[in-house]
Every structure is written in C-alpha cells, then in structure tokens.
C-alpha cells in the first residue's frame, strides 16, 4: 500500500516536471490523462450515472485541466486538484441537466430506477440499485461527500481541500447522508 | 489505511449499509476499449477547439503576462498599489468634478444675438438674481448709470439721517428727541426693542 502511494507521488512529480516545460508539456498532459482517466471516470460515473453523460463530463474536466494546468501551484496534491475540477464539472452538468429535465420525479414510471434500467450499460443488483437511487434523493453537497468518502475512499483532509469545507462539516454531512441512504434502502427493499 | 478507517466508520454509523458489498464499478458497464481510445479522442477535441478559438489563446497569453508581474509583487505591495491608484484617480477627477459647467461661448453669443433689446431687458428683469453687479452695470449706458447712482445716494443719505444715533442726556432731552422721530418709524419698533434701548441708556 505504501509502495503504491510512493509510486503515485513519483508519477505526480514526473507529470508536473513534464508539464513545466513547453517542449514536453503535451507529453506530460497525455501522461496525466492516462494516469487519472479511470479514477476520474468512476468518480464522475457515481455522480451522473449514465456512461454518455460521464464521457461528456470527463472530457470537459480534462479540457479544464489542460487550460488551467499553468495555474496549478503545487500547494495541493495534483489528484486533489483534479478531483476538485471533476466534482465542479459534475455539479455544473447536473444543474444544466436539471433545467432541461422533463422527468417528473413523483411519477413511479419515470424514476431513477427505470432510468438506470433503461441505461444499456447498467446491470446492478437490487441493493446497489437502491443505494444509487437513494443517492439521487440527497442534496448535491451531501451526495458529493458521500461519493468521495464511500466510493472514492478519500480522507476527510483531502475532501476538505477539494470542497473548502471543514472536516467537522464533512463528517456531519457524511453521517446524515449514510443515515438517509440506510432509511431509503430499508424502506424500499422487498 | 483510508479504506480500513472508512469501513470502521461506516460500521459505526450504519451496520446495515456496511454489509452491502461495495464496488463502485458494480452495476455499471461501458463500451469496450473505452479508456484505450479516450486519450486520442480528447486530444483531437482540444486541437479542434484550440483552432477555433485563437482569441481565447491570445487572452490567456495576456493573462499569463499579468500573472507573471503579479507573481513578483507581494500581497502587501499589491494592496498598496491599489490604494495609490484610487488616490491618484481621485486627485485627477476631483478638480474636474468641481468645475462649473459652462455653455460654449459661441452658442451663448449666437443665442443672445437673436434676442431683441426688449426681450433681453425682460429676461434680465426676470432673472436679475442670476447676474452679478458687474454684469448689470456693464450693460447699462453711462448716463443712465449716473442717474441710478444719484438715486441710490439720496436713499442712502436719507437712511443715514433717519438712523443717526440721537444723543440724550436727561429724560427731558429724550422726550424732545422722541418727538422729532416720525410716528411711522416708532410704530415699526416693538416695545421690546424700546425697552432694551432705554435700559442701555440708564
């Protein structure tokens, strides 16, 4: 585990070194994409669910990173900065989508479970299906915290740096999110 | 390390959820070789968008120059520069703001030239408070001015005579002096004023 962490640090340093030189910056950016695309994909996928939406948000995220990498000061960890951009892109996307959403959430026939079932790439079991449906009922900030903690398994310190929220506030949000999801799954499990 | 901590935390909050098998990929699938092709697709999009936005690139370069200079200054220096700029702008702007607006002279002359003498007199009579004494005397002929000055002198002299202090020594002299004062003037004086004057006398 420690070996993996050291490897990640070395990779991060190498990427930043390549990016700092205009001759090698494209190579550095390609390396960054190769290193983080899968982790960011799954982070985004938990937030927006469908593959097509995830693909769009992931591309937007890397374009933001490409344009803003010169401003990265190295005060935070690189992956913390990347997650922060990805999370913001998810929120922007979800807000935009919310405006265009015609689906009536009260209508059982058009709820998230049906949306997920209709999604070609979804094939989950009932427990996970309910957990993801429960996620949809959370406020955006709570959902973010839950995904970053539960699925991405990040420390509160890293999440705090990403979202500009105190560790105490994050713990409270996570606690509330877990309790709400538990209640939703228990109520809906057959 | 994080993973174990997170599992323990979840068990404390909700043993029920902790028992659900967690796999963020479980339940989701994606097109084959998605990640193998993603990088090339992304780079293609960046190249296309960069080609379509030459202005944006130029703006970014300008921002970089500004960022470079800003990086050379400390926060305190930036703050001091900001205050200096505000003071400088105020010093330049205040005299301009305080200046009284003036009509272009050519326009004023043109408009005045269109007025007849009678119209001009009427205008001056209606707006006499807007003119200074110099403006008014400059427009009056010398002969008329002399007549006016004579009138003013007479009025002033009369006022001097009427308001000249009266020297009184005894009560008889005071009565005698009061008899000389016009009754109309006495009517204008209030009783209080007279009392004050008499107090001053004794």
Interface residues (C-beta under 8 A of the other chain):
Chain A: X1 X30 X33 X34 X37 X38 X41 X42 X45 X46 X51 X55 X58 X59 X62 X63 X66 X67 X70 X71 X121 X122 X123 X124 X125 X127 X128 X129 X131 X132 X149 X150 X151 X152 X153 X154 X155 X174 X175 X178 X179 X181 X182 X185 X186
Chain B: X1 X2 X3 X5 X6 X9 X10 X13 X14 X16 X17 X20 X21 X22 X23 X24 X25 X26 X27 X28 X29 X30 X31 X34 X35 X38 X39 X41 X42 X43 X45 X46 X49 X60 X64 X67
